Amino acid sequence: MAFYLDPRATAWLTQAGGVILRYGLVVIFLTFGLLKFTSAEAAAIEPLGVHSPILFLLYRIVPSQTASDVIGVIELGLAGLIGMRRFSPILSGAGSLGAAFALLTTLSFLVTTPNLDPNFQGFILKDLVLLGAAIWTAGEAFGAVQPHGVAARAAT
């Protein structure tokens, strides 16, 4: 016996899933971005940042809390950009690509941080799913951007 779901239901599921995926990513980047301004979070991420091929220089030139603050500002900015999908799909797509880069940076900690606690490894692995969300939201947002002149040509 085959299972069939009405196309309207599948469209609703796809749309609802996309909204949850995008704004769930926004909430996560907002939350973790705000946490970066706390001393506990700054101390927790320092061992990761100093061994990162992407972040190590930041930790060499500024104090740990300042480095964490900079990362927090970036994460908050990315959250804001991703959340702008309704108003500017291109900015939202750019924010999603930025989030994907940030998540790849975080995932790199798995191979660049010596003696990483196994419990923390599991926590970092969640970013693999978030990376998929960021890539999907980038593709969806950029797909909503119409090339110049498309609307004008369609009207004629």
Residue frames as a rotation matrix with the C-alpha (Angstrom) as fourth column:
MET 1
0.584 0.812 0.000 0.00
0.812 -0.584 0.000 0.00
0.000 0.000 -1.000 0.00
ALA 2
-0.381 -0.716 0.585 1.46
0.717 -0.629 -0.302 3.34
0.584 0.304 0.753 -1.06
PHE 3
-0.028 0.286 -0.958 1.36
0.812 -0.553 -0.189 6.39
-0.583 -0.783 -0.217 1.14
TYR 4
-0.267 0.016 0.964 0.13
0.748 -0.627 0.218 9.62
0.607 0.779 0.155 -0.39
LEU 5
-0.236 0.182 -0.955 0.04
0.717 -0.630 -0.297 13.07
-0.656 -0.755 0.018 1.14
ASP 6
0.738 0.614 0.281 -1.87
0.653 -0.542 -0.530 15.90
-0.173 0.574 -0.800 -0.47
PRO 7
-0.036 -0.803 0.595 0.48
0.839 -0.348 -0.419 18.30
0.543 0.484 0.686 -2.30
ARG 8
0.420 0.224 0.879 -0.87
-0.173 -0.932 0.320 21.21
0.891 -0.286 -0.352 -0.21
ALA 9
0.996 -0.060 0.061 0.18
-0.044 0.246 0.968 19.38
-0.073 -0.967 0.242 2.95
THR 10
0.388 -0.916 0.107 3.65
0.913 0.398 0.091 18.67
-0.126 0.062 0.990 1.60
ALA 11
0.023 -0.332 0.943 4.00
0.471 -0.828 -0.303 22.30
0.882 0.451 0.138 0.52
TRP 12
0.754 0.307 0.581 2.96
-0.334 -0.582 0.741 23.43
0.566 -0.753 -0.336 4.01
LEU 13
0.880 -0.466 -0.094 5.46
0.378 0.564 0.734 21.04
-0.289 -0.681 0.673 5.64
THR 14
0.112 -0.871 0.478 8.25
0.955 -0.039 -0.294 22.29
0.275 0.490 0.827 3.37
GLN 15
0.139 -0.004 0.990 7.42
0.100 -0.995 -0.018 25.94
0.985 0.102 -0.138 4.04
ALA 16
0.914 0.229 0.334 7.04
-0.299 -0.176 0.938 25.44
0.274 -0.957 -0.093 7.82
GLY 17
0.702 -0.708 -0.080 10.26
0.676 0.626 0.389 23.44
-0.225 -0.327 0.918 7.95
GLY 18
0.013 -0.703 0.711 12.12
0.774 -0.443 -0.452 26.17
0.633 0.556 0.539 6.07
VAL 19
0.431 0.221 0.875 10.87
-0.258 -0.899 0.354 28.88
0.864 -0.378 -0.331 8.43
ILE 20
0.992 -0.058 0.112 11.82
-0.089 0.305 0.948 26.82
-0.089 -0.951 0.297 11.50
LEU 21
0.468 -0.870 0.154 15.22
0.884 0.458 -0.095 26.00
0.012 0.181 0.983 10.00
ARG 22
-0.005 -0.469 0.883 16.03
0.472 -0.780 -0.411 29.64
0.882 0.414 0.226 9.16
TYR 23
0.351 0.193 0.916 14.78
-0.494 -0.793 0.356 31.25
0.796 -0.577 -0.183 12.36
GLY 24
0.976 -0.171 -0.137 16.10
0.216 0.635 0.742 28.41
-0.040 -0.754 0.656 14.51
LEU 25
0.153 -0.962 0.226 19.51
0.921 0.056 -0.385 29.25
0.358 0.267 0.895 13.05
VAL 26
0.037 -0.057 0.998 18.89
-0.026 -0.998 -0.056 32.91
0.999 -0.024 -0.039 13.90
VAL 27
0.855 0.353 0.379 18.02
-0.374 -0.086 0.923 32.04
0.358 -0.932 0.059 17.52
ILE 28
0.754 -0.629 -0.190 21.10
0.652 0.681 0.334 29.85
-0.081 -0.376 0.923 17.90
PHE 29
-0.116 -0.842 0.526 23.43
0.779 -0.406 -0.478 32.52
0.617 0.354 0.703 16.50
LEU 30
0.278 0.278 0.919 21.78
-0.294 -0.887 0.357 35.19
0.915 -0.369 -0.165 18.68
THR 31
0.984 0.172 0.045 22.08
-0.100 0.328 0.939 33.05
0.146 -0.929 0.340 21.80
PHE 32
0.515 -0.852 -0.091 25.67
0.848 0.492 0.196 31.98
-0.122 -0.178 0.976 21.27
GLY 33
-0.025 -0.491 0.871 26.61
0.530 -0.745 -0.405 35.47
0.847 0.452 0.279 20.08
LEU 34
0.562 0.309 0.767 25.31
-0.419 -0.694 0.586 37.00
0.713 -0.651 -0.261 23.30
LEU 35
0.968 -0.206 -0.147 27.07
0.244 0.611 0.753 34.35
-0.065 -0.764 0.642 25.38
LYS 36
0.271 -0.930 0.247 30.40
0.794 0.071 -0.604 35.40
0.544 0.359 0.758 23.88
PHE 37
0.123 -0.194 0.973 30.21
-0.210 -0.964 -0.165 38.59
0.970 -0.184 -0.159 25.96
THR 38
0.930 0.195 0.311 30.39
-0.344 0.164 0.925 36.62
0.129 -0.967 0.220 29.23
SER 39
0.064 -0.975 0.213 33.70
-0.998 -0.061 0.023 35.83
-0.009 -0.214 -0.977 30.90
ALA 40
0.076 0.011 0.997 32.77
-0.357 0.934 0.017 32.15
-0.931 -0.358 0.075 31.31
GLU 41
0.878 0.289 0.381 32.19
0.239 0.424 -0.873 31.71
-0.414 0.858 0.303 27.58
ALA 42
0.711 -0.685 -0.158 35.33
-0.639 -0.536 -0.552 33.69
0.294 0.493 -0.819 26.72
ALA 43
-0.116 -0.769 0.629 37.36
-0.905 0.343 0.253 31.37
-0.410 -0.539 -0.736 28.94
ALA 44
0.300 0.329 0.895 35.66
-0.089 0.944 -0.317 28.27
-0.950 0.015 0.313 27.53
ILE 45
0.956 0.144 0.255 36.37
0.228 0.179 -0.957 29.09
-0.184 0.973 0.138 23.89
GLU 46
0.566 -0.794 -0.222 39.93
-0.767 -0.606 0.211 30.40
-0.302 0.051 -0.952 24.33
PRO 47
-0.207 -0.716 0.667 41.58
-0.286 0.696 0.659 26.95
-0.936 -0.054 -0.348 24.06
LEU 48
0.366 0.413 0.834 39.65
0.678 0.496 -0.543 26.39
-0.638 0.764 -0.098 20.83
GLY 49
0.991 0.121 -0.066 40.49
0.056 -0.790 -0.610 29.78
-0.125 0.600 -0.790 19.34
VAL 50
0.395 -0.910 -0.123 44.20
-0.704 -0.386 0.596 29.77
-0.590 -0.148 -0.794 20.08
HIS 51
-0.425 -0.545 0.723 44.61
0.006 0.797 0.604 26.50
-0.905 0.261 -0.335 18.14
SER 52
0.569 0.741 0.357 42.32
0.420 0.112 -0.901 27.48
-0.707 0.662 -0.247 15.27
PRO 53
-0.427 -0.731 0.532 44.01
0.844 -0.111 0.525 28.14
-0.325 0.673 0.665 11.92
ILE 54
0.000 0.532 0.847 41.39
0.712 -0.595 0.374 30.85
0.703 0.603 -0.378 11.37
LEU 55
0.834 0.501 0.231 41.13
0.181 -0.644 0.743 32.52
0.521 -0.578 -0.628 14.80
PHE 56
0.384 -0.705 -0.597 44.62
0.923 0.307 0.231 32.12
0.020 -0.639 0.769 16.28
LEU 57
-0.517 -0.631 0.579 45.81
0.645 -0.732 -0.222 35.55
0.563 0.259 0.785 15.11
LEU 58
0.267 0.708 0.653 42.87
-0.091 -0.657 0.749 37.27
0.959 -0.259 -0.111 16.80
TYR 59
0.931 0.103 -0.349 43.89
0.303 0.313 0.900 35.66
0.202 -0.944 0.260 20.09
ARG 60
0.023 -0.993 -0.119 47.50
0.996 0.033 -0.085 36.79
0.089 -0.117 0.989 19.59
ILE 61
-0.597 -0.330 0.731 46.64
0.452 -0.891 -0.033 40.45
0.663 0.311 0.681 19.11
VAL 62
-0.136 0.596 0.792 43.84
-0.630 -0.668 0.395 41.04
0.764 -0.445 0.466 21.63
PRO 63
-0.748 -0.080 0.659 42.93
-0.631 0.394 -0.668 39.72
-0.206 -0.916 -0.345 25.09
SER 64
-0.936 0.348 0.057 40.73
0.353 0.924 0.147 36.62
-0.001 0.157 -0.988 25.31
GLN 65
-0.203 0.922 -0.330 37.59
0.548 -0.172 -0.819 38.55
-0.812 -0.347 -0.470 26.30
THR 66
-0.129 0.107 -0.986 38.04
-0.587 -0.809 -0.012 40.98
-0.799 0.578 0.167 23.40
ALA 67
-0.917 -0.217 -0.334 38.48
-0.398 0.544 0.739 38.07
0.021 0.811 -0.585 20.97
SER 68
-0.698 0.716 0.024 35.30
0.675 0.669 -0.313 36.52
-0.240 -0.202 -0.950 22.34
ASP 69
-0.060 0.664 -0.745 33.50
0.118 -0.737 -0.666 39.87
-0.991 -0.128 -0.034 22.02
VAL 70
-0.516 -0.201 -0.833 34.57
-0.746 -0.373 0.552 40.16
-0.422 0.906 0.043 18.36
ILE 71
-0.978 0.182 -0.102 33.28
0.115 0.878 0.464 36.65
0.173 0.442 -0.880 17.66
GLY 72
-0.428 0.861 -0.274 30.03
0.669 0.098 -0.737 37.57
-0.608 -0.498 -0.618 19.44
VAL 73
-0.152 0.333 -0.931 29.56
-0.395 -0.884 -0.251 40.67
-0.906 0.330 0.266 17.31
ILE 74
-0.802 -0.177 -0.571 30.11
-0.598 0.255 0.760 38.61
0.011 0.950 -0.311 14.17
GLU 75
-0.869 0.491 -0.056 27.60
0.493 0.870 -0.020 35.98
0.039 -0.045 -0.998 15.32
LEU 76
-0.203 0.816 -0.541 25.01
0.405 -0.433 -0.805 38.63
-0.892 -0.382 -0.243 16.17
GLY 77
-0.343 0.002 -0.939 25.53
-0.682 -0.689 0.248 40.27
-0.646 0.725 0.238 12.78
LEU 78
-0.955 -0.019 -0.295 25.10
-0.223 0.701 0.677 36.95
0.194 0.713 -0.674 10.99
ALA 79
-0.605 0.789 -0.108 21.89
0.692 0.454 -0.561 36.28
-0.393 -0.415 -0.820 12.94
GLY 80
-0.103 0.557 -0.824 20.55
-0.076 -0.831 -0.552 39.68
-0.992 0.006 0.128 11.88
LEU 81
-0.588 -0.183 -0.788 21.43
-0.764 -0.194 0.615 39.10
-0.265 0.964 -0.025 8.23
ILE 82
-0.969 0.241 -0.062 19.88
0.210 0.926 0.314 35.62
0.133 0.291 -0.948 8.13
GLY 83
-0.424 0.848 -0.318 16.73
0.660 0.048 -0.750 37.00
-0.621 -0.528 -0.580 9.72
MET 84
-0.394 0.226 -0.891 16.32
-0.389 -0.919 -0.061 39.61
-0.833 0.323 0.450 6.96
ARG 85
-0.793 -0.007 0.610 15.07
0.433 0.697 0.571 37.04
-0.429 0.717 -0.550 4.43
ARG 86
0.185 0.971 0.151 11.65
0.870 -0.090 -0.485 38.69
-0.458 0.221 -0.861 3.99
PHE 87
0.736 0.115 -0.668 13.17
0.032 -0.990 -0.136 42.12
-0.677 0.078 -0.732 3.30
SER 88
0.370 -0.695 -0.616 16.40
-0.926 -0.324 -0.191 41.25
-0.067 0.641 -0.764 1.51
PRO 89
0.987 0.054 0.153 16.95
-0.046 0.998 -0.050 37.70
-0.156 0.042 0.987 0.33
ILE 90
0.544 -0.839 -0.006 20.44
0.132 0.093 -0.987 38.55
0.828 0.537 0.161 -0.92
LEU 91
-0.112 -0.563 0.819 21.56
-0.807 -0.429 -0.405 39.84
0.579 -0.707 -0.406 2.50
SER 92
0.574 0.396 0.717 19.97
-0.749 0.607 0.264 36.82
-0.331 -0.689 0.645 4.14
GLY 93
0.959 -0.251 -0.128 21.80
0.139 0.817 -0.560 34.52
0.245 0.520 0.818 1.75
ALA 94
0.146 -0.949 0.279 25.08
-0.225 -0.306 -0.925 36.29
0.963 0.072 -0.258 2.49
GLY 95
0.043 -0.060 0.997 24.43
-0.990 -0.134 0.035 35.91
0.132 -0.989 -0.066 6.23
SER 96
0.888 0.325 0.325 23.74
-0.365 0.929 0.068 32.21
-0.280 -0.178 0.943 5.74
LEU 97
0.676 -0.719 -0.164 27.02
0.222 0.411 -0.884 31.78
0.703 0.561 0.438 3.85
GLY 98
-0.098 -0.687 0.720 28.80
-0.638 -0.512 -0.575 33.64
0.764 -0.516 -0.388 6.65
ALA 99
0.413 0.340 0.845 27.16
-0.881 0.384 0.276 31.31
-0.231 -0.859 0.458 9.16
ALA 100
0.988 -0.080 -0.132 28.31
0.025 0.926 -0.376 28.32
0.152 0.368 0.917 7.10
PHE 101
0.202 -0.973 0.115 31.88
-0.050 -0.127 -0.991 29.63
0.978 0.194 -0.075 7.25
ALA 102
-0.099 -0.183 0.978 31.58
-0.932 -0.328 -0.156 30.19
0.349 -0.927 -0.138 11.02
LEU 103
0.738 0.455 0.498 30.23
-0.607 0.770 0.196 26.66
-0.295 -0.447 0.845 11.49
LEU 104
0.781 -0.560 -0.276 33.07
0.189 0.633 -0.751 25.19
0.596 0.534 0.600 9.41
THR 105
-0.108 -0.815 0.569 35.46
-0.507 -0.447 -0.737 27.10
0.855 -0.368 -0.365 11.67
THR 106
0.177 0.263 0.948 33.80
-0.977 0.161 0.137 25.57
-0.116 -0.951 0.286 14.73
LEU 107
0.976 0.213 0.041 33.86
-0.204 0.965 -0.163 22.09
-0.074 0.151 0.986 13.21
SER 108
0.428 -0.888 -0.165 37.59
-0.137 0.116 -0.984 22.51
0.893 0.444 -0.072 12.51
PHE 109
0.113 -0.357 0.927 38.14
-0.971 -0.240 0.026 22.58
0.213 -0.903 -0.373 16.29
LEU 110
0.895 0.305 0.327 37.57
-0.374 0.911 0.175 18.82
-0.245 -0.279 0.929 16.23
VAL 111
0.759 -0.644 0.099 40.91
0.602 0.634 -0.485 18.38
0.250 0.428 0.869 14.46
THR 112
0.164 -0.740 0.652 42.86
0.121 -0.641 -0.758 21.45
0.979 0.203 -0.016 15.58
THR 113
0.368 0.025 0.930 42.32
-0.827 -0.448 0.340 21.44
0.425 -0.894 -0.144 19.36
PRO 114
-0.493 -0.606 -0.625 44.64
-0.218 0.781 -0.586 19.10
0.843 -0.152 -0.517 21.22
ASN 115
-0.924 0.070 -0.375 43.13
0.355 0.518 -0.778 16.99
0.140 -0.852 -0.504 24.03
LEU 116
-0.557 0.799 0.227 39.59
-0.663 -0.593 0.458 18.13
0.500 0.104 0.860 23.27
ASP 117
-0.665 0.395 0.634 37.17
-0.467 0.442 -0.766 16.75
-0.582 -0.805 -0.110 25.86
PRO 118
-0.937 0.307 0.166 35.05
0.340 0.695 0.634 13.96
0.079 0.650 -0.756 24.27
ASN 119
-0.099 0.945 -0.312 31.89
0.829 -0.094 -0.551 15.53
-0.550 -0.313 -0.774 25.70
PHE 120
-0.001 0.031 -1.000 32.76
-0.213 -0.977 -0.030 18.79
-0.977 0.213 0.008 23.99
GLN 121
-0.943 -0.326 -0.057 33.39
-0.149 0.263 0.953 16.93
-0.296 0.908 -0.296 20.72
GLY 122
-0.520 0.825 0.221 29.77
0.849 0.527 0.033 15.79
-0.090 0.205 -0.975 20.78
PHE 123
0.215 0.577 -0.788 28.60
0.457 -0.772 -0.441 19.34
-0.863 -0.266 -0.429 21.44
ILE 124
-0.418 -0.460 -0.783 30.60
-0.447 -0.646 0.618 20.60
-0.791 0.608 0.064 18.46
LEU 125
-0.911 0.028 0.411 29.19
0.318 0.682 0.658 17.88
-0.262 0.731 -0.631 16.19
LYS 126
0.075 0.990 -0.118 25.75
0.676 -0.138 -0.724 19.54
-0.733 -0.026 -0.680 16.36
ASP 127
-0.017 -0.154 -0.988 27.25
-0.378 -0.914 0.149 22.17
-0.925 0.376 -0.042 14.10
LEU 128
-0.933 -0.239 0.269 27.21
0.118 0.503 0.856 19.66
-0.340 0.830 -0.441 11.26
VAL 129
-0.164 0.957 0.240 23.40
0.971 0.199 -0.130 19.88
-0.172 0.211 -0.962 11.23
LEU 130
0.427 0.278 -0.860 23.56
0.288 -0.944 -0.162 23.67
-0.857 -0.178 -0.483 11.60
LEU 131
-0.625 -0.694 -0.357 25.97
-0.210 -0.291 0.933 23.77
-0.751 0.659 0.036 8.64
GLY 132
-0.732 0.445 0.516 23.35
0.681 0.517 0.519 21.98
-0.036 0.731 -0.682 6.56
ALA 133
0.321 0.882 -0.346 20.74
0.846 -0.431 -0.315 24.51
-0.427 -0.192 -0.884 7.72
ALA 134
0.084 -0.365 -0.927 23.01
-0.062 -0.931 0.361 27.43
-0.995 0.027 -0.101 6.79
ILE 135
-0.902 -0.429 0.055 23.74
-0.001 0.128 0.992 26.03
-0.433 0.894 -0.116 3.34
TRP 136
-0.404 0.832 0.380 20.05
0.915 0.373 0.157 25.30
-0.012 0.411 -0.912 2.71
THR 137
0.452 0.616 -0.644 18.93
0.620 -0.737 -0.269 28.76
-0.641 -0.278 -0.716 3.85
ALA 138
-0.374 -0.636 -0.675 21.62
-0.189 -0.660 0.727 30.36
-0.908 0.400 0.126 1.65
GLY 139
-0.939 0.006 0.343 20.39
0.317 0.402 0.859 28.44
-0.133 0.916 -0.379 -1.38
GLU 140
-0.048 0.998 0.038 16.75
0.993 0.052 -0.108 29.21
-0.110 0.033 -0.993 -0.67
ALA 141
0.343 0.163 -0.925 17.42
0.326 -0.944 -0.046 32.93
-0.881 -0.286 -0.377 -0.12
PHE 142
-0.605 -0.623 -0.496 19.62
-0.271 -0.424 0.864 33.33
-0.749 0.657 0.088 -3.19
GLY 143
-0.780 0.384 0.494 17.03
0.619 0.585 0.524 31.38
-0.088 0.714 -0.694 -5.19
ALA 144
0.248 0.928 -0.279 14.46
0.870 -0.340 -0.356 34.05
-0.425 -0.155 -0.892 -4.31
VAL 145
-0.123 -0.368 -0.922 16.58
-0.075 -0.923 0.378 36.82
-0.990 0.116 0.086 -5.86
GLN 146
0.701 0.425 0.573 15.39
0.547 0.197 -0.814 37.64
-0.459 0.884 -0.094 -9.35
PRO 147
-0.416 -0.859 0.299 17.91
0.856 -0.258 0.448 38.77
-0.308 0.442 0.843 -11.96
HIS 148
-0.468 0.201 -0.861 17.57
-0.119 -0.979 -0.163 42.40
-0.876 0.026 0.482 -13.08
GLY 149
-0.636 0.266 -0.724 14.97
-0.763 -0.355 0.540 42.82
-0.113 0.896 0.428 -15.77
VAL 150
-0.953 0.299 -0.050 13.15
0.289 0.946 0.150 39.53
0.092 0.128 -0.987 -15.20
ALA 151
-0.309 0.886 -0.345 10.04
0.562 -0.122 -0.818 41.24
-0.767 -0.447 -0.460 -13.83
ALA 152
-0.179 0.199 -0.963 10.09
-0.542 -0.837 -0.072 43.81
-0.821 0.510 0.258 -16.65
ARG 153
-0.836 -0.163 -0.524 10.44
-0.540 0.411 0.734 41.14
0.096 0.897 -0.432 -19.33
ALA 154
-0.831 0.557 -0.004 7.69
0.540 0.804 -0.251 39.04
-0.137 -0.210 -0.968 -17.78
ALA 155
-0.207 0.783 -0.586 5.33
0.207 -0.551 -0.809 42.03
-0.956 -0.289 -0.048 -17.85
THR 156
-0.337 0.040 -0.941 5.77
-0.773 -0.582 0.253 42.51
-0.538 0.812 0.227 -21.60
